Amino acid sequence: MHFKLAFIGFGVVGQGLIEILIEKKNLLEKKYNFTYTVVAISDLFKGSVYDKNGLDMEKILSIIKQGKKLNEYPFGIKDMDSISTIKDSNADTIIEVTYTDVKTGEPALTHIKTAFGCNKNVVSTNKGPVIKESLNLIKIAKNKNLHYGFEGVVMAGTPVINLFRHTLNGMIIKDFRGILNGTTNYILTKMEEGMSYNDALQKAQELGYAEADPTGDVEGFDALGKVVILTNVILGKKISWEDVKRKGITEFTKEDIELAKNEGKRWKLIGSAEIKLDGTVNAKVWPEKLPINDPLAGISGAKNALTFNTDELGEVTIIGPGAGKRETGYSLLIDLLEMNKKFS
């Protein structure tokens, strides 16, 4: 099936998807009957361009990599804002990859609702709207027979959402626990190797795992958002930020790490949620001292891992990268192919 795509935001993740789509164009058409045209891009910093007949994405990537704006592209309509691009372009699918305030969900929440109002599909890596209104957005898309894909919001291209929706069909899942932030896991791994917290954090920043302001990672806010998403989408229980207990890793010392090692254990920052007997949810992001034989204890470096407790298989654990240009770009491809299968 052929889709006309419009990018709202065109940073690292969007460019990662385009690189994959260009490289795998023949494979995607031959194996999945998936073809596409990118008709529009609107980015707050890079500008915008729209051509109903399609953009030359190799030329677009070349312009961006040279540090130029999209108005350098020789064809098409320029200077359309994000809302106009969604409403007025001939795209049938919006790829929403803007920077978003995870507490308000904006501006992505408005972008997604606008797209649905125009009967356009959405695939997105934005955590904010899923934290804020996941169940409502899923309902709107279903009622309109549209596709809303957000595989990349938890573990980038590691397919957590689709694992639940398809492979674990028919399972009852009442709890989950996981390493949901690669930065903190990297820091704790390096501390176990002998680094101090500050040195490990600095190394994480040098490698691009941590931002200049690492608060969102090291204080557990990023993992907290993912716990909210997983609880809402997978456990089917509506919770918000305020319902999750949180503690980060900033107080850890080498002595704490060494003491755990001597006990045959290992510290990990664990995000978890459990449906209790009375139907309420116990959700938290908290450092836990895990036995070495725990599946999550063996996850080192910047990797993520998530364990579902199922009624039929017991514990099922999925491990993979939780960030990265190509990895997160691939999550969008997962959603596009899922959409392609849905409408073919």
C-alpha positions as CSV (number, residue, x, y, z in Angstrom):
1,M,0.0,0.0,0.0
2,H,1.2,3.5,-0.7
3,F,1.3,6.2,2.0
4,K,1.9,10.0,1.8
5,L,3.9,11.0,4.8
6,A,4.4,14.4,6.5
7,F,7.0,14.9,9.2
8,I,6.2,17.3,12.0
9,G,9.7,17.7,13.4
10,F,12.8,16.6,11.6
11,G,15.5,16.0,14.1
12,V,17.7,13.0,14.7
13,V,14.8,10.5,14.9
14,G,13.0,11.6,11.8
15,Q,16.3,11.6,9.9
16,G,17.0,8.1,11.2
17,L,13.7,6.9,9.8
18,I,14.3,8.4,6.4
19,E,17.8,6.8,6.2
20,I,16.2,3.4,6.9
21,L,13.4,4.0,4.4
22,I,15.8,5.0,1.7
23,E,18.2,2.1,2.3
24,K,15.4,-0.5,2.6
25,K,13.0,0.9,-0.1
26,N,13.2,-2.2,-2.3
27,L,12.9,-4.7,0.6
28,L,9.9,-2.9,2.0
29,E,8.1,-2.9,-1.3
30,K,9.0,-6.4,-2.3
31,K,8.4,-8.1,1.1
32,Y,5.6,-5.9,2.6
33,N,4.1,-4.1,-0.4
34,F,4.9,-0.9,1.5
35,T,5.6,2.2,-0.6
36,Y,5.7,5.8,0.4
37,T,6.1,9.4,-0.6
38,V,7.2,12.2,1.7
39,V,5.2,15.2,0.8
40,A,5.9,17.6,3.6
41,I,8.2,18.5,6.5
42,S,7.7,21.1,9.1
43,D,10.3,21.8,11.7
44,L,10.5,24.6,14.2
45,F,14.2,25.2,13.6
46,K,14.8,23.8,10.1
47,G,11.8,25.4,8.4
48,S,9.3,23.7,6.2
49,V,8.6,22.5,2.7
50,Y,5.6,21.0,1.0
51,D,5.3,19.4,-2.5
52,K,2.1,17.4,-3.1
53,N,4.0,15.3,-5.7
54,G,6.7,14.3,-3.2
55,L,10.1,15.5,-1.9
56,D,13.5,14.2,-2.9
57,M,14.5,13.0,0.5
58,E,18.2,12.3,-0.4
59,K,18.4,16.0,-1.4
60,I,16.6,17.0,1.8
61,L,19.1,15.0,3.9
62,S,22.0,16.6,2.1
63,I,20.6,20.1,2.8
64,I,20.1,19.3,6.5
65,K,23.5,17.7,6.9
66,Q,25.1,20.9,5.5
67,G,23.4,22.8,8.3
68,K,21.1,24.6,5.9
69,K,17.4,25.3,6.2
70,L,14.6,23.6,4.3
71,N,13.9,26.8,2.3
72,E,17.1,25.9,0.4
73,Y,15.2,23.1,-1.2
74,P,14.6,24.3,-4.8
75,F,10.9,23.2,-5.1
76,G,7.7,23.3,-3.2
77,I,5.8,25.6,-0.8
78,K,7.7,27.0,2.1
79,D,7.0,28.5,5.5
80,M,4.0,26.4,6.5
81,D,3.7,25.9,10.3
82,S,3.0,22.5,11.8
83,I,-0.8,22.9,12.0
84,S,-1.1,24.1,8.4
85,T,1.1,21.2,7.3
86,I,-1.1,18.7,9.0
87,K,-4.4,20.3,7.8
88,D,-3.5,21.6,4.3
89,S,-1.0,19.0,2.9
90,N,-2.2,15.9,1.0
91,A,-0.5,13.6,3.5
92,D,-2.5,10.7,4.9
93,T,-0.1,9.9,7.7
94,I,1.6,12.3,10.1
95,I,5.0,11.4,11.6
96,E,5.0,13.4,14.9
97,V,8.6,13.7,16.2
98,T,8.8,17.1,17.8
99,Y,10.3,17.9,21.1
100,T,7.5,17.8,23.7
101,D,6.8,18.7,27.3
102,V,6.1,15.3,28.8
103,K,3.9,16.8,31.5
104,T,1.6,18.7,29.2
105,G,2.0,16.6,26.1
106,E,2.3,19.8,24.0
107,P,2.7,20.6,21.2
108,A,2.5,17.0,20.2
109,L,-0.9,16.4,21.7
110,T,-2.4,19.2,19.6
111,H,-0.6,17.9,16.5
112,I,-2.1,14.4,17.0
113,K,-5.6,15.6,17.8
114,T,-5.4,17.9,14.7
115,A,-4.4,15.0,12.5
116,F,-7.2,12.8,13.8
117,G,-9.6,15.7,13.2
118,C,-8.4,15.6,9.6
119,N,-8.8,11.8,9.4
120,K,-5.0,11.3,9.2
121,N,-3.0,8.5,10.7
122,V,-0.3,9.2,13.2
123,V,3.0,7.5,14.2
124,S,5.0,9.1,16.9
125,T,7.9,8.7,19.4
126,N,6.5,11.4,21.7
127,K,6.0,10.2,25.3
128,G,4.0,13.3,26.4
129,P,0.7,12.5,24.6
130,V,0.9,8.9,25.6
131,I,1.5,9.8,29.3
132,K,-1.3,12.4,29.2
133,E,-4.0,10.9,27.1
134,S,-3.0,7.5,25.7
135,L,-6.4,5.7,26.3
136,N,-8.3,8.6,24.9
137,L,-6.1,8.9,21.8
138,I,-6.3,5.2,21.1
139,K,-10.1,5.4,21.4
140,I,-10.3,8.3,19.0
141,A,-8.1,6.5,16.4
142,K,-10.2,3.3,16.7
143,N,-13.5,5.1,16.3
144,K,-12.2,6.9,13.2
145,N,-10.6,3.7,11.8
146,L,-7.2,5.5,11.9
147,H,-3.8,4.2,13.0
148,Y,-2.0,5.6,16.1
149,G,1.4,4.0,16.6
150,F,3.8,4.9,19.4
151,E,6.1,1.9,19.7
152,G,9.2,4.1,20.3
153,V,8.0,5.8,23.5
154,V,9.3,3.1,26.0
155,M,12.3,1.3,24.6
156,A,13.0,3.0,21.2
157,G,13.0,0.2,18.5
158,T,12.8,-2.6,21.0
159,P,9.2,-3.7,20.4
160,V,7.6,-3.6,23.8
161,I,4.2,-2.3,22.8
162,N,3.8,-4.6,19.8
163,L,5.1,-7.5,21.9
164,F,2.1,-7.0,24.2
165,R,-0.4,-6.3,21.4
166,H,0.4,-9.3,19.3
167,T,2.8,-11.9,20.6
168,L,1.4,-11.9,24.2
169,N,-2.2,-11.9,23.0
170,G,-4.5,-13.7,25.3
171,M,-2.2,-13.2,28.3
172,I,-3.2,-11.7,31.6
173,I,-0.5,-9.3,32.7
174,K,-0.9,-7.9,36.2
175,D,2.6,-6.5,36.8
176,F,5.9,-5.5,35.1
177,R,9.3,-4.4,36.2
178,G,12.2,-3.2,34.2
179,I,15.3,-1.1,33.5
180,L,13.7,1.8,31.6
181,N,16.5,4.3,31.4
182,G,19.8,3.5,29.8
183,T,21.7,6.5,31.3
184,T,21.2,5.4,34.9
185,N,22.0,1.8,34.0
186,Y,25.2,2.9,32.4
187,I,26.2,5.0,35.4
188,L,25.5,2.1,37.8
189,T,27.4,-0.3,35.6
190,K,30.5,2.0,35.6
191,M,30.3,2.5,39.3
192,E,30.4,-1.2,39.8
193,E,33.6,-1.2,37.7
194,G,35.1,1.3,40.2
195,M,34.1,4.8,38.9
196,S,32.6,7.4,41.2
197,Y,29.1,8.7,40.5
198,N,30.4,12.0,39.2
199,D,33.0,10.4,36.9
200,A,30.4,7.9,35.6
201,L,27.9,10.7,34.9
202,Q,30.6,12.7,33.1
203,K,31.5,9.7,30.9
204,A,27.8,9.2,30.1
205,Q,27.6,12.8,29.0
206,E,30.7,12.5,26.9
207,L,29.1,9.5,25.1
208,G,25.8,11.3,24.6
209,Y,23.8,9.0,26.9
210,A,23.1,11.9,29.3
211,E,22.1,15.5,28.6
212,A,24.1,18.5,29.9
213,D,21.3,18.7,32.5
214,P,20.8,15.0,33.4
215,T,18.1,15.5,36.0
216,G,15.4,13.8,33.9
217,D,17.4,10.6,33.8
218,V,19.3,10.4,37.2
219,E,16.3,11.5,39.3
220,G,14.0,8.9,37.6
221,F,11.6,11.2,35.7
222,D,12.2,9.6,32.3
223,A,11.6,6.1,33.8
224,L,8.6,7.4,35.7
225,G,7.0,8.6,32.4
226,K,7.5,5.1,30.9
227,V,5.9,3.5,34.0
228,V,2.8,5.7,33.4
229,I,2.7,4.7,29.8
230,L,3.1,1.0,30.4
231,T,0.5,1.0,33.2
232,N,-2.1,2.9,31.1
233,V,-1.5,0.9,27.9
234,I,-0.5,-2.6,29.0
235,L,-2.1,-3.0,32.4
236,G,-5.1,-0.9,31.3
237,K,-5.1,1.2,34.5
238,K,-5.3,5.0,34.3
239,I,-2.6,6.6,36.4
240,S,-0.7,9.9,36.2
241,W,2.7,11.3,37.2
242,E,1.5,11.9,40.8
243,D,0.6,8.2,41.3
244,V,4.2,7.0,40.9
245,K,6.6,6.9,43.8
246,R,10.1,8.0,42.6
247,K,13.7,8.0,43.8
248,G,16.8,8.5,41.6
249,I,20.4,7.4,41.9
250,T,22.1,10.7,42.7
251,E,22.9,9.6,46.3
252,F,24.7,6.4,45.4
253,T,28.3,6.0,46.4
254,K,31.0,3.5,45.5
255,E,30.6,2.1,49.0
256,D,26.9,1.3,48.3
257,I,27.8,-0.5,45.1
258,E,30.6,-2.4,46.8
259,L,28.5,-3.5,49.7
260,A,25.9,-4.9,47.3
261,K,28.6,-6.7,45.3
262,N,29.8,-8.3,48.5
263,E,26.3,-9.6,49.2
264,G,26.1,-11.1,45.7
265,K,23.7,-8.4,44.6
266,R,23.6,-5.5,42.2
267,W,21.9,-2.1,42.3
268,K,19.5,-1.2,39.4
269,L,17.0,1.6,39.0
270,I,13.7,-0.3,38.5
271,G,10.4,1.0,37.1
272,S,7.5,-1.2,38.1
273,A,3.8,-1.4,38.5
274,E,1.5,-4.0,40.0
275,I,-2.3,-4.4,40.1
276,K,-3.2,-5.2,43.7
277,L,-6.1,-7.4,44.8
278,D,-8.3,-4.4,45.4
279,G,-7.7,-3.2,41.8
280,T,-5.5,-0.3,42.7
281,V,-2.0,0.1,41.3
282,N,1.3,0.2,43.1
283,A,3.7,2.0,40.7
284,K,7.2,3.2,41.4
285,V,10.6,4.1,40.1
286,W,13.1,3.1,42.8
287,P,16.6,1.7,43.2
288,E,16.5,-2.0,44.0
289,K,19.3,-4.3,45.1
290,L,18.8,-7.4,42.9
291,P,20.2,-10.9,43.3
292,I,22.7,-11.7,40.6
293,N,20.5,-14.4,39.2
294,D,17.7,-12.0,38.5
295,P,17.3,-11.5,34.7
296,L,17.4,-7.7,35.2
297,A,20.6,-7.8,37.2
298,G,22.6,-9.0,34.2
299,I,21.6,-6.0,32.0
300,S,24.7,-3.8,31.8
301,G,25.7,-0.6,30.0
302,A,23.0,1.6,28.4
303,K,20.7,-1.3,27.6
304,N,17.0,-1.4,28.7
305,A,15.0,-4.5,29.7
306,L,11.5,-5.2,30.7
307,T,9.9,-8.2,32.4
308,F,6.2,-9.0,32.1
309,N,4.7,-11.4,34.7
310,T,2.2,-13.4,32.6
311,D,-0.4,-16.0,33.6
312,E,0.6,-18.5,31.0
313,L,4.4,-18.2,30.6
314,G,5.4,-16.7,33.9
315,E,8.1,-14.1,33.5
316,V,8.9,-12.9,29.9
317,T,11.8,-10.5,29.5
318,I,12.7,-8.4,26.5
319,I,16.1,-6.7,26.3
320,G,17.4,-4.1,23.8
321,P,18.5,-0.6,23.2
322,G,16.4,2.2,24.6
323,A,17.7,5.1,22.6
324,G,19.6,6.0,19.4
325,K,19.0,7.6,16.0
326,R,18.5,4.5,14.0
327,E,17.0,2.5,16.9
328,T,14.3,5.0,17.5
329,G,13.8,5.7,13.8
330,Y,13.2,1.9,13.5
331,S,10.4,2.1,16.0
332,L,8.6,4.4,13.5
333,L,9.1,1.9,10.8
334,I,7.5,-0.8,13.0
335,D,4.5,1.5,13.3
336,L,4.4,2.2,9.6
337,L,4.5,-1.5,8.7
338,E,1.8,-2.3,11.3
339,M,-0.4,0.4,9.7
340,N,0.4,-1.0,6.3
341,K,-0.8,-4.5,7.4
342,K,-3.9,-3.0,9.0
343,F,-5.1,-1.3,5.9
344,S,-3.9,-3.7,3.2
